[in-house]
Structure formats: C-alpha cells, structure tokens
Amino acid sequence: MKTKHAQAYPLVRFVLSAFCLLALLLPLPSYGADTGTVKGKVTDKADGEGVYGASVTVAGTTIGTATDMNGNYTLQGVPAKQQKIAVSIVGYSPASQTVSVGAGQTSVVNLSLGQTTIMASEVVVGAALYKQDRLEVPVTANVVSKQKIEQKPNPTLDQVVEDVPGVVVSRAGGASTSSMQIRGSNTYQGGGIGTRVQGLYDGFPINNPESGEITWQTVNMNAADKVEVLKGAAATLYGSGAMGGVVNVQGHLPDKMEVKAGSSVGFYDAPPSSDQSIYRQENKYPMFWSSYVGIGNKSGKWTYNLLYSHSDDDGYRQNAWNYMNDVKFKARYDIDAKQYLQVSAFYNTMVGGYAYQWAWNTNIVDANYGSFPPSPSITATPTPITNRAYDIYRTYSGHYVGTGFGTIYNPVYDVYTDDLIERKNALIGLNYVNMLSDNLSLDTRLYYTYNSTRYEYNTTDYDQEYPTGGGAFSGFSSPLYPSIKKPGQFNESDDNRYGAGVKLDWRVTPAHRFLFGVDGNIVDTKTTQVAAEYPVSGKFNDIMERNFAAFVQDEWKITEKLTSLASLRYDWSGVDAKEVQLRNGTWQELENESVDALSPRFALNYKATDDMAFRGSWGKSFRAPSLYERFVREGGIFYITPNPSLDKETMTAWELGMYKQFGDKVSFDIAGFINDYDNLIESRLQTDGTYKYLNITKARIWGIETSLNYKPTSNWNLSVGYTYMNAKNKSYNPATASTTEKNNPDPEWLAYRPEHTGSASVTWKPTKQLTLNVNGRYVSKYKAVSLYSNSDGYYYPGDFVVFNLG
C-alpha cells in the first residue's frame, strides 16, 4: 500500500499548481483617475456594535468587500458618479444608501442593520465553512437553538439532537457508549465503534480517534449557543468519519457581563406494568439532576466564558448510573480590527456502570460432557427472561467441564453489576484569524485532544466466572465458556491527538467565493486491546495513526436566484503497523496499511422567492477503518477476530429538498435522499463464535424526512418531524448469510435501522421567568438485529413512544 501513500504527492502538486494558475488568470482591478473611494461603518441597530463580515457592494458592479471586526469597510476604484451602496449579511435585513462619488475623493456611508425575525435569521456555518442564511444553504442542515437547548432538564448532546428529523440515538445506559445514526448511517456495533457521524466542538474534532465513537452524553451543553446537524452530501467537506453526517456544537461567548448558575432535576417514570424487574421495584423513580455555575464578560478586546457543570444520574436500568464533572472555557482576543485569537477548551470526567445487554438466559450444553479436554463445540439456546428488561442478568444451565473450572450445575450469575467505565476527555483548540485584505481571510488552527477510556470488569477480591466469553480461548481456537475475570482486570486506551489546519477564504468577485484548506493530525494511542500485537491482560502497547487532507471549494452565484457549491477533498489515512498478530501467535500482513480517497461534492440552491428555496446535491465520501475495527480482540463479553484485509468504505449520496417559510409563523422543510454504500463495514458473527468486522459489498439507504415549525405567537412554538427510511443490504445472500442474519423478520434489512421515526414538541412561555414544554418521539420496531435474532421479532428494540415534560 506504499504506492497509495506516494500518489498523494503528485496530486498535491497538481492541486497547488491549479491554484496558482487560477490566481494568475484572474483579472486584477485597475484604478483610474475617474474613480473614488467609499468607506464607512456598518452597525447593529439594537446595540450600536459593529457588524463583522457583512457584504458591502456597489450595485450593478463587481466591486465589493466585507466589514472588519469593528464593522468598518473600504471600497476602492468606485466610478465617480451616483452609486448605490448595498449591505447584506445573514440574520439582518439588507440595507442600501445612494451616495455621490467624486473623482479622487472619499465618500462616507454609514449604515445600521436591523435583525430579522428569529425564523428567517437561522444561520448555518458548517455546510460551507462560513455563514449562510438557511434559505441559501444548498444541502440539508438543521439548527438546534440555544432556547431549545435550555429546555432540556439535563442538556447533553444526545438529548439535544434526538428530536432532529433523521437522527436516532441508541443508548446502552450509564457511561456506556450511545450510538447516533443520521439517516441510518450507523448500526449499534460495540456501541459507537466505527461511527459515521463526525462530532465537532467549535470546529475541532471530539470523536474518540481509536474507535470513532462519541459518548454523546458526556458532551454537556450548558455552555453552548447552538448545534448544527449536517446530513448527506453536506458531510463530504469533512472527510473520513463524516460520511453519515456532522454534528457541530458552537460554544458560548457573551456580549456583556454574565454571572449565572442553575440547577435542574428530573426522574424516570415507571416501566410498563408488564415489566416488574427487580431494579425498578427497588427504584420506583430513579432521579437525575444537573447543576452549573459560570462567569463571562466582554470588555475591550477580551471576551471570555467559563462554566463548570456537574450531573448525577441514577440510570433508567440496573448499573446505568453515572456522574460527570465538566469544565468549559472559551475566550477571544481582538488583536486589532482585522485579526483575533480564540481559544476553545474543555475537560470532563465521567464514571458510571457498564450496562451490558438485557436479561437473557443462555442454556449451554457440552455434547461431549465427560470427555477431557472438553470439545469446543457448544450448543447455546438464548431466551429472554421476562419481567427483567431493566435488569442486567445472565444465566446459563446444563453442564460444562473446563480446565481449572470444575463442573458447573445451573448457576445464576450476577457478575456484571460491579463493572465500571471511567472516561476522561479534553480539548484545547486555538484559532488565529486574519483578514489579510478586504477579500481574503486566513484561519489557522492548532488543537490537541485527549481521550481515555477504562473498563473495570471485576472490582471484587475474587475471581468472577462470566457465562459469556471475553476471558480465555481453548487451544487458540474457539472461545471458552465460561470465562474468568480476575480481580482488577481491565481494558484501557489512552489517545493523544495533535492536529493543525489552515483555511483561506477568498472572495474573488461578488459572484465567486473560493475556499482552500489543508488539515492533518497524528494520533498516538496507548492501549491494552487495539494494537497490532495480541493483547496480554494489563499490558499496554502503542500504535500510531496519521491523517492528512486537502480541499478546495467554489461558491458560484450563477444568477440572482441560482447558486452552486462545488468542492473536492483528498484524504489519506494510515497506521504504523504492517502486520497483525492472530490468536495462535502468527502474524499476518495488513492488506490496507493506508487508504486514501477523493471526495467530490456538487450542490445547487434555487431561491425561487424570498421565502422559498429548492436544493439538490450529489457527493461521494469515504471512511477509513478505525483502530478498533482493525485490531480489537475483546469486547467485554464478546470476542472479536481481527480482519487483516479490512478496507475503506465509501458512500455516494443524492438529495433533493425544499425549504419554505410562510411569513414569520411557519416554516416547512422536506428532503428525499439516497445513500449508496460500497464495502460498508459491519460486524458479523463467525462460525467459531467470535465476531469479525467485514466489508459488506453494497448497501442502500433511502428515505424522506420532513419538519414543520409553527410559531403562532411569541409565547408558543410547535415543532413536528417525521422520517421514513428504507435500509437494505444489497449483497445479502441466503447461502452465505449467518444464522443470526437469516433469523431476522427481514433478513435483507440492515440491523438496528428503524423504518419510521417521528418527533413532536410544544413550548409555552407564559412569562419571562417560566417556560413549559412537552416533547415526544417515536421509533418503529427494528426489522433486524445482529444478536439474539428470531423470525417473529419478539423482544426486538423499537416500537415505543417516549414523552418528556419540562
């Protein structure tokens, strides 16, 4: 695979040469004696502050610029005659003024802008990496406002976005991983291993680099201004890990002195009468609460915000408890009117129970009982334990002889309830922004992230016998049941990621805006389980991953109503391992030590009227296999076999959509999408009882999503959303499919993707001090699962409605 690495350099030279040629061909403005200068300041009518980034143009010409940090602008080479100076920026009503320009003279035009209505001023940054009005965005993007964030009793990122159409959150509970899928992008494999959703905080990556997962409930939102959710082809600009979508959190910066504190409390309602689990009998109303305290200010050149949050949660099921401490800091220093420095940082720790699967009974029988050594061939018949859905409980019966274990008769095991997860996450990100000229700006980024995850399997002083695997192998062949967890046995991975990026934003003409960028990072991982070497209990190994990307984007205003957005991104990703050690001690060469890909995107936006826009997009994206998918051997209670031939997966996305506003009260959005996956990476049960991550040849997910927002008065707001999704494995073959796959009600359906999802919320604000809200969401019954399947779909996830009252 070294040839792939070498191919990057000719491509980079080609791209850079093209940029230079383009720059030489572009016409430069000439200034004659019959021209003058117009300068002035653009301010906000509400507070008199300068408006940064507003577009200032001379009507009917290609002369234009953008305001600096203080709202100032200068237009040179303006023909000497009566001219109309126009100003526009998303979130404000446009303004204009006529001025008489004299030859060789300087005219002054100061303009004040008034903010538009809340609905019309929805601003999206992530779709193009700069601000765009919702009506001008050519791809599907949803914004969760600060008001909606504040309505959540314990505002973590998973709760904030789970009502967005097309988003489904699956939770294991406690500090275990929650999985977020956008338009069916993820399955629930090992929680969030190999997630296809890229998480960002102020534009900096927050996914765990070794697995791709995000424990979404660890991202506290008390210090956030808004969240953007990008879907489909919108994610192409973000490279590997974002092929399913992007969730970008914008941290808060105040515009005046703030001292704030708050606390919220809630409880989980009782389960259905059909479920009388022991945990819910003993804990009728498990509680959860969250508190925060912070300070922020804007004074002179400095703006900062510091917030501490603490949350404590009993959990809705056994061993799903957790508590978290979180500190977030954001500061900005305006060096002068054209440049500033900004720091985004957080550190959080989370400790909680490791909430394993639901209550199941596995009847394990060794057909060769009495023989020694025992046969690795075991018959298992799993069945759910009724009325125990909120308990962590696993039994096995029959008889089994294993070296060192003795004879076991019908025991009941409760060894999982002491298992713990400890997580630590940190980010330090530095931005330096410089407006090099009226039409060219530079954004440079340096960042460091730290992610630590530790699984404690046995916190007692005695050996624990697990009825499932995860502790030993018999003869380096099949898993040994039961397995032994020694006191203090653990798995841990510590990741240090160092990254840097540069972005140039060039307004060539009022009709053309170019974006150029490069980004790279190095991930240094210290781990007990996801290195190339076969793991030894308690021993750390090292492995390193490197990533590089370059991209270019052109926004072209073809006509007054039609705008195109075209981009191309190149990614390269590689690990510093050439071989992987298998269970029997042998080493096997990696077929794809590194992977690379070109990801193009093309999108159109047609603004038919001032309040209605149509959009269409096409794009290709890819994802490199994570370290977990490449090398993990133990998943708590399951074994995984490494796959040395694992390759990248790719996706082609199509989308058509419409966004319509009906005055200031109603907005409606509808989109149809098709996502075609090639070499999709999914885990599959093998004949030896282990799991392996494989490249499924082809899969297609298509659907329709809609959302409606109605604001009859300033005190009332109603939102509803619905998504239909069809998710099929196009390469399904009954002759080669596993028994688990064939046992599903729809064997061709991709596991853990619901066909129907819906959400609705109503908010009433009778006074400034009081807000009441109720929201609900529906997830239809899953048609396929990857563990404990049955043809009738008994005890499958989904088919529920959850209401929250706040």
RAPE-V46612 format. One record per backbone hydrogen bond with DSSP energy under -0.5 kcal/mol. NH is the residue of the N-H (numbers start at 1). CO is the residue of the C=O. If there is no record, write none. Layout:
{{NH	CO} {NH	CO}}
//
This chain:
{{4	1} {5	1} {6	2} {7	3} {8	4} {8	5} {9	6} {10	6} {11	7} {12	8} {13	9} {14	10} {15	11} {16	12} {17	13} {18	14} {19	15} {20	16} {21	17} {22	18} {23	19} {24	20} {25	21} {26	22} {32	30} {35	32} {36	78} {37	105} {38	75} {39	107} {40	73} {42	71} {43	41} {43	111} {44	49} {45	113} {48	44} {51	42} {52	50} {53	67} {54	51} {55	88} {56	54} {56	65} {57	86} {58	63} {59	57} {59	84} {61	58} {65	56} {66	438} {67	54} {68	72} {69	337} {71	68} {73	40} {75	38} {76	74} {78	36} {79	77} {80	34} {81	79} {83	99} {85	83} {85	97} {86	57} {86	84} {87	95} {88	55} {92	89} {93	114} {95	87} {97	85} {99	83} {101	81} {101	99} {102	100} {104	35} {105	102} {107	37} {109	39} {111	41} {113	43} {116	91} {121	117} {122	119} {124	132} {128	125} {129	125} {130	125} {132	124} {134	122} {136	133} {137	133} {137	134} {142	229} {144	227} {145	143} {149	145} {150	146} {151	147} {151	148} {152	149} {155	152} {156	154} {157	216} {157	219} {158	216} {160	156} {161	157} {162	158} {164	161} {167	164} {168	181} {170	179} {172	177} {174	320} {175	353} {176	173} {179	170} {181	168} {181	179} {183	166} {183	181} {185	182} {189	187} {190	188} {192	190} {193	189} {194	211} {195	192} {198	196} {198	245} {199	197} {200	247} {201	204} {202	249} {204	201} {206	199} {207	199} {208	213} {209	207} {211	208} {212	208} {216	214} {218	215} {219	216} {220	218} {221	155} {224	221} {225	250} {226	250} {227	144} {228	248} {229	142} {230	228} {230	246} {231	140} {232	244} {234	231} {235	232} {236	233} {237	234} {238	235} {239	236} {242	239} {244	196} {245	196} {246	230} {247	198} {248	228} {248	246} {249	200} {249	247} {250	226} {251	249} {252	223} {258	296} {260	294} {262	292} {264	290} {266	288} {268	286} {275	272} {276	274} {281	277} {282	278} {283	279} {286	283} {288	266} {289	312} {290	264} {291	310} {292	262} {293	308} {294	260} {295	306} {296	258} {297	304} {299	302} {302	299} {303	332} {304	297} {305	330} {306	295} {307	328} {308	293} {309	326} {310	291} {311	324} {312	289} {313	322} {314	287} {318	390} {320	317} {322	313} {323	351} {324	311} {325	349} {326	309} {327	347} {328	307} {329	345} {330	305} {331	343} {332	303} {333	341} {334	301} {335	333} {335	339} {336	339} {339	336} {340	433} {341	333} {342	431} {343	331} {344	429} {345	329} {346	427} {347	327} {348	425} {349	325} {350	423} {351	323} {352	421} {353	321} {354	419} {355	173} {355	353} {356	354} {359	388} {360	393} {361	383} {362	395} {363	361} {363	381} {364	362} {364	397} {365	363} {365	379} {366	399} {367	365} {367	377} {369	366} {371	368} {378	376} {379	365} {380	378} {381	363} {383	361} {385	359} {386	384} {388	385} {391	388} {393	391} {394	413} {395	360} {396	411} {397	362} {402	400} {402	406} {405	402} {406	402} {408	400} {410	398} {410	408} {413	394} {417	414} {418	415} {419	416} {420	456} {421	352} {422	454} {423	350} {424	452} {425	348} {426	450} {427	346} {428	448} {429	344} {430	446} {431	342} {432	444} {433	340} {434	442} {435	338} {436	434} {436	440} {437	440} {441	505} {442	434} {443	503} {444	432} {445	501} {446	430} {447	499} {448	428} {449	497} {450	426} {451	495} {452	424} {453	493} {454	422} {455	491} {456	420} {456	454} {457	455} {457	489} {458	489} {464	485} {466	464} {466	483} {469	637} {474	478} {475	473} {477	474} {478	474} {479	688} {480	472} {481	479} {482	466} {483	466} {483	468} {485	464} {486	484} {488	458} {489	486} {491	455} {493	453} {494	526} {495	451} {496	524} {497	449} {497	495} {498	522} {499	447} {500	520} {501	445} {502	518} {503	443} {504	516} {505	441} {506	504} {506	514} {507	439} {507	505} {508	506} {508	512} {509	512} {512	509} {513	555} {514	506} {515	553} {516	504} {517	551} {518	502} {519	549} {520	500} {521	547} {522	498} {523	545} {524	496} {524	522} {525	523} {525	543} {526	494} {527	525} {527	541} {528	492} {538	490} {539	536} {541	527} {543	525} {545	523} {546	574} {547	521} {548	572} {549	519} {550	570} {551	517} {552	568} {553	515} {554	566} {555	513} {556	554} {556	564} {557	511} {557	555} {558	556} {558	562} {559	562} {563	605} {564	556} {565	603} {566	554} {567	601} {568	552} {569	599} {570	550} {571	597} {572	548} {573	595} {574	546} {575	593} {576	544} {580	588} {581	532} {582	586} {585	582} {588	580} {590	578} {591	644} {592	644} {595	573} {597	571} {599	569} {600	598} {601	567} {602	618} {603	565} {604	616} {605	563} {606	614} {607	561} {607	605} {608	606} {609	612} {612	609} {613	659} {614	606} {615	657} {616	604} {617	655} {618	602} {619	653} {620	600} {621	651} {623	649} {627	210} {628	210} {630	626} {631	627} {632	628} {633	529} {635	638} {637	635} {640	633} {641	691} {642	640} {643	630} {644	642} {646	643} {649	623} {650	678} {651	621} {652	676} {653	619} {654	674} {655	617} {656	672} {657	615} {658	670} {659	613} {660	668} {661	611} {662	666} {663	661} {665	662} {666	662} {667	709} {668	660} {669	707} {670	658} {671	705} {672	656} {673	703} {674	654} {675	701} {676	652} {676	674} {677	675} {677	699} {678	650} {679	697} {680	696} {682	680} {682	694} {684	692} {686	690} {689	686} {691	639} {692	684} {694	682} {694	692} {696	680} {696	694} {699	677} {700	728} {701	675} {702	726} {703	673} {704	724} {705	671} {706	722} {707	669} {708	720} {709	667} {710	718} {711	665} {713	716} {716	713} {717	763} {718	710} {719	761} {720	708} {721	759} {722	706} {723	757} {724	704} {725	755} {726	702} {727	725} {728	700} {728	726} {729	748} {730	698} {730	728} {731	698} {732	729} {736	733} {737	733} {742	738} {743	739} {744	741} {746	783} {747	744} {749	746} {750	727} {752	784} {753	750} {754	752} {757	723} {758	778} {759	721} {760	776} {761	719} {762	774} {763	717} {764	772} {765	715} {766	764} {767	770} {770	767} {772	764} {774	762} {775	804} {776	760} {777	802} {778	758} {779	800} {780	756} {782	797} {793	790} {796	793} {799	779} {800	779} {802	777} {804	775} {806	773}}
//
